[in-house]
Amino acid sequence: MSRAESFWSGKLALVTGGASFIGSTLTDQLVARGAQVRIVDDLSSGHLENIRGHLGGGNVDFLHADLREPGVTRAAMHGVDTVFHLAADHGGRGYVDLHQAGPASNFFLDGLVFAEALRAKVKKVVFASSGCVYPNFLQSDTHKEVYLTEEMTNGPKDADNSYGWAKLMGEITLQAYAKEHGMGAASCRYFTVYGPRGVENHAVIAMIARAFMEQNPFEIWGDGSQIRNWTYIEDIVEGTILAGEKINDGTAINLGTMERITVLDCAKMVCDFTKHKAEIKKRPDMPTGPLNRVADNALAKRLLGWEPKVAFREGLKRTIVWYYSTKDRGEVERTFGRLLTER
Ligand SMILES: NC(=O)c1ccc[n+]([C@@H]2O[C@H](COP(=O)([O-])OP(=O)(O)OC[C@H]3O[C@@H](n4cnc5c(N)ncnc54)[C@H](O)[C@@H]3O)[C@@H](O)[C@H]2O)c1
């Protein structure tokens, strides 16, 4: 048995939002390491299909419920060793830019989950935070080679919409709980995650979907010069589990690659790998988010011994293979337009 397996063996982990893209992949890995997993998910954006393989298998309990309903979160904490808090009102760029009220409900959701974890004396809370906590004003110039380092949120704050503010407040709450109440805590700032089970409301999957539907002209949002560090799901989950093992004091760490890829380059790669020939049409009228967002991942390397293993070209190819082998074109065409701006 490996070191990681022995750490999780027999432990009960609560994964809130465990039917999501990231939550279900995290569940797979926790089970593989010997943990028992309890999932609470209201399926508002998660999918039962993502966890179906675990149902009835004896290692995963699934509770279909809204954590904000009276008593649900308190009951979910019973006997739990580690909470991985991923439940959130969250969508892709279109959703985060165009909806403020929904993501603002995360202030309440996160506060409730953390308070009940403290009350239940769970050993550790690992929070799915985001690159959206970083100040927008640091991310507006595509000519600069900026790498966001964790302490950049300590100065003037300018988070990304109500979604980013809620993630930042969640981190601050956990740091205070760690310091003042001794609760184990860690926050993982995920940077634009992609991979199998990803949803079309995020850019990479949306681009693959456009190729899959043979869209021509092939639309990209903005002028395509936006820079991102899309990070593969397996790397994100590995870092999250390591944070659960190694960080206790509420430290927030970046989980992201340092590869700088533009939206336009990603679109070209998608068309190239899928052999989709199309004219690329820029849509400057659509939401772009910050123009230049890339993580520095030195802290995760130092504290966790983590570094991303999957380069973008490789991860993109794997994601395309998954998408083309599992999706139905008629269904994608029916849901695509709505998903771009909704959850
Ligand atoms: N996908 C990314 O690129 C990315 C980047 C940064 C952070 N994150 C964070 O990672 C987490 C997982 O995101 P994701 O992209 O896998 O999918 P997601 O946004 O669909 O995950 C949220 C999950 O929480 C569930 N949920 C929402 N509100 C709930 C409630 N009140 N009670 C119970 N369940 C509820 C949803 O059904 C869903 O399964 C989220 O916290 C998200 O903010 C994701």
The ligand as an SDF file (V2000), in Angstrom:
LIG
                    3D

 44 48  0  0  0  0  0  0  0  0999 V2000
  -14.1380   24.1450  -13.2130 N   0  0  0  0  0  0  0  0  0  0  0  0
  -13.2070   25.0620  -12.9280 C   0  0  0  0  0  0  0  0  0  0  0  0
  -12.4450   25.4730  -13.8010 O   0  0  0  0  0  0  0  0  0  0  0  0
  -13.0790   25.6140  -11.5320 C   0  0  0  0  0  0  0  0  0  0  0  0
  -12.1220   26.6220  -11.2930 C   0  0  0  0  0  0  0  0  0  0  0  0
  -12.0130   27.1350  -10.0140 C   0  0  0  0  0  0  0  0  0  0  0  0
  -12.7950   26.6510   -8.9870 C   0  0  0  0  0  0  0  0  0  0  0  0
  -13.7250   25.6860   -9.2450 N   0  0  0  0  0  0  0  0  0  0  0  0
  -14.5630   25.2250   -8.1350 C   0  0  0  0  0  0  0  0  0  0  0  0
  -14.5320   23.8110   -8.0890 O   0  0  0  0  0  0  0  0  0  0  0  0
  -15.7850   23.3150   -7.5880 C   0  0  0  0  0  0  0  0  0  0  0  0
  -16.3240   22.2640   -8.5380 C   0  0  0  0  0  0  0  0  0  0  0  0
  -16.5700   22.8670   -9.7860 O   0  0  0  0  0  0  0  0  0  0  0  0
  -16.8970   22.0630  -11.1190 P   0  0  0  0  0  0  0  0  0  0  0  0
  -16.4220   22.8940  -12.2470 O   0  0  0  0  0  0  0  0  0  0  0  0
  -16.4220   20.6710  -10.9960 O   0  0  0  0  0  0  0  0  0  0  0  0
  -18.4570   21.9450  -11.2290 O   0  0  0  0  0  0  0  0  0  0  0  0
  -19.7490   22.6180  -10.5790 P   0  0  0  0  0  0  0  0  0  0  0  0
  -19.6620   24.0660  -10.5780 O   0  0  0  0  0  0  0  0  0  0  0  0
  -20.9040   22.0230  -11.2870 O   0  0  0  0  0  0  0  0  0  0  0  0
  -19.7070   22.0530   -9.0840 O   0  0  0  0  0  0  0  0  0  0  0  0
  -20.5510   22.4770   -8.0840 C   0  0  0  0  0  0  0  0  0  0  0  0
  -21.3090   21.2680   -7.5220 C   0  0  0  0  0  0  0  0  0  0  0  0
  -22.0010   21.6700   -6.3530 O   0  0  0  0  0  0  0  0  0  0  0  0
  -23.3570   21.2470   -6.4150 C   0  0  0  0  0  0  0  0  0  0  0  0
  -24.1110   22.2150   -5.6130 N   0  0  0  0  0  0  0  0  0  0  0  0
  -24.2470   23.5530   -5.8700 C   0  0  0  0  0  0  0  0  0  0  0  0
  -24.9560   24.1270   -4.8810 N   0  0  0  0  0  0  0  0  0  0  0  0
  -25.2640   23.1510   -3.9730 C   0  0  0  0  0  0  0  0  0  0  0  0
  -25.9860   23.1340   -2.7510 C   0  0  0  0  0  0  0  0  0  0  0  0
  -26.5390   24.2520   -2.2580 N   0  0  0  0  0  0  0  0  0  0  0  0
  -26.1090   21.9650   -2.0860 N   0  0  0  0  0  0  0  0  0  0  0  0
  -25.5550   20.8190   -2.5880 C   0  0  0  0  0  0  0  0  0  0  0  0
  -24.8630   20.7860   -3.7530 N   0  0  0  0  0  0  0  0  0  0  0  0
  -24.7190   21.9370   -4.4410 C   0  0  0  0  0  0  0  0  0  0  0  0
  -23.6830   21.2330   -7.9050 C   0  0  0  0  0  0  0  0  0  0  0  0
  -24.7710   20.4130   -8.2550 O   0  0  0  0  0  0  0  0  0  0  0  0
  -22.3500   20.7260   -8.4840 C   0  0  0  0  0  0  0  0  0  0  0  0
  -22.2960   19.3140   -8.4670 O   0  0  0  0  0  0  0  0  0  0  0  0
  -16.6740   24.5340   -7.3890 C   0  0  0  0  0  0  0  0  0  0  0  0
  -16.5770   24.9550   -6.0500 O   0  0  0  0  0  0  0  0  0  0  0  0
  -16.0290   25.5800   -8.2860 C   0  0  0  0  0  0  0  0  0  0  0  0
  -16.3130   26.8910   -7.8370 O   0  0  0  0  0  0  0  0  0  0  0  0
  -13.8820   25.1580  -10.4870 C   0  0  0  0  0  0  0  0  0  0  0  0
  1  2  1  0
  2  3  2  0
  2  4  1  0
  4  5  1  0
  4 44  2  0
  5  6  2  0
  6  7  1  0
  7  8  2  0
  8  9  1  0
  8 44  1  0
  9 10  1  0
  9 42  1  0
 10 11  1  0
 11 12  1  0
 11 40  1  0
 12 13  1  0
 13 14  1  0
 14 15  2  0
 14 16  1  0
 14 17  1  0
 17 18  1  0
 18 19  2  0
 18 20  1  0
 18 21  1  0
 21 22  1  0
 22 23  1  0
 23 24  1  0
 23 38  1  0
 24 25  1  0
 25 26  1  0
 25 36  1  0
 26 27  1  0
 26 35  1  0
 27 28  2  0
 28 29  1  0
 29 30  1  0
 29 35  2  0
 30 31  1  0
 30 32  2  0
 32 33  1  0
 33 34  2  0
 34 35  1  0
 36 37  1  0
 36 38  1  0
 38 39  1  0
 40 41  1  0
 40 42  1  0
 42 43  1  0
M  CHG  2   8   1  16  -1
M  END
$$$$
